[in-house]
Amino acid sequence: MTILVATSGASAPTWRSALASRLPQDAVVTALEPGQDATVDYAVVWHQEPGLLNALPELKAVFSLGAGVDHVLSDPTLPDVPIVRIVSDDLTGRMSEYIVWRVLDHLRQGRAYRDLEAAARWEDLPQPAAHALRVGILGLGELGRDAAAKLRVLGFKVSGWSRTPRRLEGVEVHSGRDGLAACLAQSDIVVVLLPLTHETRGLIDAAFLGGMKRRTPLGGPVLINAGRGGLQKDADILAALESGLLMEASLDVFEEEPLPPTSPLWRHPRCFVTPHIAAASDPDVLSALIADQITRHRAGGALTGLVDRSAGY
Ligand SMILES: NC(=O)c1ccc[n+]([C@@H]2O[C@H](COP(=O)([O-])OP(=O)(O)OC[C@H]3O[C@@H](n4cnc5c(N)ncnc54)[C@H](OP(=O)(O)O)[C@@H]3O)[C@@H](O)[C@H]2O)c1
């Protein structure tokens, strides 16, 4: 049988060989020969061409090469087969590294100290402790829960927001639209780890930013978005940074990626930009997970990490 690897960018050969080494009995391909469409039983995708999957009559399941599936579900012709996303300790750990890094950098005034260092100025700044701050995590899924646990270990108070009501030890959990307002109003640092769905698109707008806590131990609220760029309005974040409504931001994702060189966010002194690297998908680790799932599914076992298509994640 054939496994089709359909990714945008230059990574397709890497994923192909990582998967092929674990599924030696299969043809693992990045492009189909004429007539090969009918032999494809699984597809492994990242921003696949719209219509591509609909042309595969024997397709049994689609694997996203990341935790998010907005790029898969955006194809209006997507066939009615199970969609599987990545749930992996490796990916989760990488995301928590990024979140802890950014939260600690904001807490410990990394920007201000880098400026002082550049000016060779020996000066100390008033420093709140972690326990003086509350971090609000929007999205309490695989990634949000792990980040919450690690931030709690460091002493931060943690709140969270989910679509459905949840219980999470040591975390004040809010849900629904009213819950969002409450979570924003009490959080000194807001971390966004939401999926991009029809409900969350454009969520981080002027109203959202205006609803963030005003007086915080850091002099104002801080936003960290490592979910998806479509969750935010870049221009509203920029305006909030300019007006002082937002003290600082760490952004890993943007409405347009790559972020155009002309974007003022690159140069804003209180915005820290990374190029969608918060949690990279490691081909070696994730190919092993996908190969295991395919082998199990062919033997009649159930897939794990299934996406609820109506919820969009
Ligand atoms: N920047 C990067 O490098 C990178 C890497 C990996 C992933 N990501 C992003 O991170 C996202 C989260 O991943 P995950 O594995 O944690 O996802 P997940 O396990 O599916 O969790 C999603 C969380 O978001 C909540 N949620 C969804 N829609 C909501 C809404 N309308 N209102 C409030 N809460 C809502 C869910 O609520 P319930 O608990 O009620 O279901 C759940 O808690 C991915 O979708 C992807 O976009 C980014």
The ligand as a MOL file (V3000), in Angstrom:
LIG
                    3D

  0  0  0     0  0            999 V3000
M  V30 BEGIN CTAB
M  V30 COUNTS 48 52 0 0 0
M  V30 BEGIN ATOM
M  V30 1 N 3.4700 27.4580 17.7930 0
M  V30 2 C 3.7220 26.1710 17.6940 0
M  V30 3 O 4.8550 25.7750 17.4040 0
M  V30 4 C 2.6300 25.1730 17.9600 0
M  V30 5 C 2.9880 23.8300 18.1020 0
M  V30 6 C 1.9940 22.9110 18.4220 0
M  V30 7 C 0.6690 23.3280 18.5850 0
M  V30 8 N 0.3550 24.6370 18.4220 0 CHG=1
M  V30 9 C -1.0400 25.0760 18.6050 0
M  V30 10 O -1.4830 24.7390 19.9260 0
M  V30 11 C -2.8620 24.3790 19.8280 0
M  V30 12 C -3.3010 23.6260 21.0750 0
M  V30 13 O -2.7600 22.3040 21.0580 0
M  V30 14 P -3.2900 21.1900 22.0900 0
M  V30 15 O -2.6390 19.9090 21.7240 0
M  V30 16 O -3.1770 21.6670 23.4940 0 CHG=-1
M  V30 17 O -4.8450 21.1500 21.6890 0
M  V30 18 P -6.0450 20.3870 22.4320 0
M  V30 19 O -5.5070 19.2910 23.2980 0
M  V30 20 O -7.0340 20.0620 21.3820 0
M  V30 21 O -6.6470 21.5040 23.4210 0
M  V30 22 C -7.3090 22.6210 22.9500 0
M  V30 23 C -7.7940 23.4290 24.1550 0
M  V30 24 O -8.4060 24.6260 23.6780 0
M  V30 25 C -9.7200 24.7180 24.2270 0
M  V30 26 N -10.6380 25.3850 23.2950 0
M  V30 27 C -10.9310 25.0580 22.0140 0
M  V30 28 N -11.8620 25.8950 21.5100 0
M  V30 29 C -12.1640 26.7680 22.5160 0
M  V30 30 C -13.0760 27.8460 22.6470 0
M  V30 31 N -13.8780 28.2040 21.6350 0
M  V30 32 N -13.1420 28.4990 23.8220 0
M  V30 33 C -12.3480 28.1400 24.8750 0
M  V30 34 N -11.4560 27.1130 24.8240 0
M  V30 35 C -11.3680 26.4400 23.6530 0
M  V30 36 C -10.1530 23.2950 24.4550 0
M  V30 37 O -11.2400 23.2740 25.3640 0
M  V30 38 P -11.8340 21.8830 25.9530 0
M  V30 39 O -10.8320 21.4630 27.0050 0
M  V30 40 O -13.1350 22.2740 26.5350 0
M  V30 41 O -11.9200 20.9370 24.7790 0
M  V30 42 C -8.8540 22.6820 24.9830 0
M  V30 43 O -8.7050 22.9670 26.3540 0
M  V30 44 C -2.9250 23.5990 18.5220 0
M  V30 45 O -4.2430 23.5570 18.0160 0
M  V30 46 C -1.9810 24.3870 17.6230 0
M  V30 47 O -2.7120 25.3580 16.9180 0
M  V30 48 C 1.3060 25.5680 18.1150 0
M  V30 END ATOM
M  V30 BEGIN BOND
M  V30 1 1 1 2
M  V30 2 2 2 3
M  V30 3 1 2 4
M  V30 4 1 4 5
M  V30 5 2 4 48
M  V30 6 2 5 6
M  V30 7 1 6 7
M  V30 8 2 7 8
M  V30 9 1 8 9
M  V30 10 1 8 48
M  V30 11 1 9 10
M  V30 12 1 9 46
M  V30 13 1 10 11
M  V30 14 1 11 12
M  V30 15 1 11 44
M  V30 16 1 12 13
M  V30 17 1 13 14
M  V30 18 2 14 15
M  V30 19 1 14 16
M  V30 20 1 14 17
M  V30 21 1 17 18
M  V30 22 2 18 19
M  V30 23 1 18 20
M  V30 24 1 18 21
M  V30 25 1 21 22
M  V30 26 1 22 23
M  V30 27 1 23 24
M  V30 28 1 23 42
M  V30 29 1 24 25
M  V30 30 1 25 26
M  V30 31 1 25 36
M  V30 32 1 26 27
M  V30 33 1 26 35
M  V30 34 2 27 28
M  V30 35 1 28 29
M  V30 36 1 29 30
M  V30 37 2 29 35
M  V30 38 1 30 31
M  V30 39 2 30 32
M  V30 40 1 32 33
M  V30 41 2 33 34
M  V30 42 1 34 35
M  V30 43 1 36 37
M  V30 44 1 36 42
M  V30 45 1 37 38
M  V30 46 2 38 39
M  V30 47 1 38 40
M  V30 48 1 38 41
M  V30 49 1 42 43
M  V30 50 1 44 45
M  V30 51 1 44 46
M  V30 52 1 46 47
M  V30 END BOND
M  V30 END CTAB
M  END
